[in-house]
Amino acid sequence: MNTTSKTTDTSDLREDFLAGMRYVANSVTVVTTDGKAGISGATVSAFSSVSADPPMVLVCLNAESNTLEKIRDNADFCVNVLPEGAKHIAERFAGFHDEEFPDRFDGIDVTASKGPSPVISGATAFICKLDEMVTSGSHVICLGRVIETHAGNFTPLIYMDRKFKRISDLEG
């Protein structure tokens, strides 16, 4: 195994960590919520399955996120895994166009589900009841019990090295 290691102070370690994470590919997800606290959504890269028995997923949101507050109050959320043609949706929910579209859902096609949280049309969706929230560092981990899924039949949009990417099959 060929690895490089160096001892660094905390600020260097943070920068090294961020540089390393640039090379971790993630599917691009938009987490949505709606209910008594109102509607909200945010682009999130930290998403994972947790368990199949019972079906559970997790997403991580910045502790200062408006969407996090609404998920806490609504106790519901939906993880929408975006298809590769949905870069504009990812950018919208990342806040890149908030001045032009103060309502991030304006013009975005959503469908109904068993829960109140919006399902973005064309996305693979995991509709969840909030089970637990765990604060860790600058973020909060939201654990959700999946109550419904909408499986897409597409290639997901990927984010790596500060760019949106496509998946391609390897030969052989």
PLY file of the C-alpha trace (Angstrom):
ply
format ascii 1.0
element vertex 172
property float x
property float y
property float z
element edge 171
property int vertex1
property int vertex2
end_header
0.00 0.00 0.00
1.39 3.37 -1.02
0.09 6.23 1.12
1.27 9.68 2.02
0.81 11.00 5.52
1.85 14.20 7.16
1.38 15.79 10.54
-0.44 19.09 10.28
-2.00 21.69 12.48
-5.79 21.93 12.61
-6.15 24.53 9.82
-3.88 22.50 7.51
-5.79 19.34 8.35
-9.08 21.03 7.45
-7.70 22.13 4.07
-6.18 18.68 3.43
-9.51 17.08 4.35
-11.44 19.33 1.95
-8.89 18.66 -0.81
-9.22 14.90 -0.27
-13.03 15.04 -0.26
-12.95 16.69 -3.69
-12.03 13.27 -5.08
-14.92 11.40 -3.49
-17.74 11.03 -6.02
-21.29 11.38 -4.71
-24.71 11.14 -6.25
-26.41 14.54 -6.16
-29.50 14.69 -3.97
-32.06 17.33 -3.11
-33.66 16.95 0.30
-37.17 18.39 0.48
-39.66 18.86 3.29
-43.14 20.30 3.69
-45.61 20.50 6.53
-46.62 22.82 9.36
-43.24 24.64 9.24
-43.48 25.17 5.48
-41.75 23.96 2.38
-37.98 23.90 1.88
-35.28 22.08 -0.04
-31.50 21.90 -0.28
-28.90 20.15 -2.41
-27.01 17.63 -0.29
-24.06 15.39 -1.13
-23.92 13.44 2.16
-26.59 10.76 1.74
-26.42 7.05 2.49
-28.50 3.98 3.17
-28.36 2.90 6.81
-30.47 -0.25 7.07
-32.81 -2.45 5.04
-34.49 -3.88 8.17
-36.15 -1.46 8.73
-35.46 0.65 5.63
-33.56 3.76 6.76
-31.40 6.45 5.18
-29.36 9.37 6.43
-28.62 12.84 5.12
-26.31 15.46 6.60
-27.20 19.15 6.57
-25.34 22.16 7.86
-26.53 23.02 11.38
-27.36 26.57 10.17
-29.55 25.35 7.30
-33.09 26.68 6.98
-34.08 23.33 5.48
-32.78 21.53 8.58
-35.02 23.65 10.83
-38.04 22.80 8.70
-37.19 19.08 8.65
-36.98 19.17 12.45
-40.38 20.89 12.73
-42.12 18.96 9.93
-40.66 15.58 11.02
-40.74 14.46 7.36
-38.31 14.66 4.48
-37.69 13.24 1.02
-34.30 12.44 -0.48
-34.46 12.98 -4.25
-31.53 11.39 -6.13
-31.27 13.50 -9.27
-30.83 12.12 -12.79
-27.79 13.27 -14.78
-29.85 15.81 -16.75
-30.89 17.71 -13.61
-27.86 19.93 -13.01
-30.15 23.00 -13.10
-32.22 21.55 -10.22
-29.09 20.80 -8.18
-27.84 24.36 -8.69
-31.24 25.85 -7.87
-31.52 23.99 -4.55
-27.86 24.77 -3.74
-28.91 28.43 -3.72
-27.03 29.47 -6.87
-30.16 31.16 -8.26
-31.94 32.38 -5.11
-32.02 35.97 -6.35
-33.71 34.94 -9.60
-35.85 32.19 -7.97
-36.53 33.07 -4.31
-38.98 30.14 -4.31
-36.68 27.24 -5.20
-39.71 25.12 -6.17
-40.97 27.66 -8.74
-41.26 25.81 -12.06
-39.95 22.51 -10.64
-42.24 19.57 -11.39
-43.05 17.64 -8.20
-45.32 14.67 -7.56
-47.32 13.53 -4.56
-46.34 10.75 -2.16
-47.58 9.18 1.08
-45.77 11.91 3.00
-46.11 15.68 2.67
-42.56 16.20 1.35
-42.24 16.99 -2.36
-40.90 14.34 -4.73
-39.03 15.87 -7.66
-40.31 14.32 -10.89
-37.79 12.00 -12.51
-35.76 11.51 -9.32
-35.31 8.30 -7.37
-36.99 9.26 -4.10
-36.90 8.03 -0.52
-39.83 9.47 1.45
-39.05 9.43 5.17
-40.37 10.08 8.63
-37.70 11.73 10.73
-36.42 9.18 13.25
-33.47 10.89 14.90
-31.13 13.87 14.56
-27.50 13.71 15.67
-25.22 16.76 15.77
-21.67 16.10 14.65
-19.27 18.96 14.02
-20.80 21.63 11.77
-23.58 19.34 10.53
-26.62 17.45 11.72
-27.22 13.85 10.65
-30.91 13.23 9.93
-31.91 9.57 10.16
-35.13 8.77 8.35
-37.43 5.74 8.34
-38.35 5.16 4.70
-42.12 4.94 4.22
-42.16 4.95 0.41
-39.76 4.84 -2.52
-39.98 5.92 -6.14
-37.26 4.10 -8.10
-35.97 5.92 -11.14
-34.56 4.08 -14.11
-31.72 6.43 -15.00
-28.10 7.27 -14.46
-27.68 9.60 -11.47
-26.02 13.00 -11.57
-22.60 12.84 -9.86
-20.57 15.56 -8.12
-16.79 15.31 -7.78
-13.87 17.73 -7.87
-16.29 20.68 -7.64
-17.97 19.68 -10.91
-21.03 17.78 -12.00
-20.11 14.52 -13.72
-21.58 11.56 -15.57
-21.04 7.88 -14.88
-19.72 5.76 -17.72
-19.21 2.03 -17.91
-15.66 0.66 -17.96
-14.75 -1.62 -20.83
-13.94 -5.24 -20.05
0 1
1 2
2 3
3 4
4 5
5 6
6 7
7 8
8 9
9 10
10 11
11 12
12 13
13 14
14 15
15 16
16 17
17 18
18 19
19 20
20 21
21 22
22 23
23 24
24 25
25 26
26 27
27 28
28 29
29 30
30 31
31 32
32 33
33 34
34 35
35 36
36 37
37 38
38 39
39 40
40 41
41 42
42 43
43 44
44 45
45 46
46 47
47 48
48 49
49 50
50 51
51 52
52 53
53 54
54 55
55 56
56 57
57 58
58 59
59 60
60 61
61 62
62 63
63 64
64 65
65 66
66 67
67 68
68 69
69 70
70 71
71 72
72 73
73 74
74 75
75 76
76 77
77 78
78 79
79 80
80 81
81 82
82 83
83 84
84 85
85 86
86 87
87 88
88 89
89 90
90 91
91 92
92 93
93 94
94 95
95 96
96 97
97 98
98 99
99 100
100 101
101 102
102 103
103 104
104 105
105 106
106 107
107 108
108 109
109 110
110 111
111 112
112 113
113 114
114 115
115 116
116 117
117 118
118 119
119 120
120 121
121 122
122 123
123 124
124 125
125 126
126 127
127 128
128 129
129 130
130 131
131 132
132 133
133 134
134 135
135 136
136 137
137 138
138 139
139 140
140 141
141 142
142 143
143 144
144 145
145 146
146 147
147 148
148 149
149 150
150 151
151 152
152 153
153 154
154 155
155 156
156 157
157 158
158 159
159 160
160 161
161 162
162 163
163 164
164 165
165 166
166 167
167 168
168 169
169 170
170 171
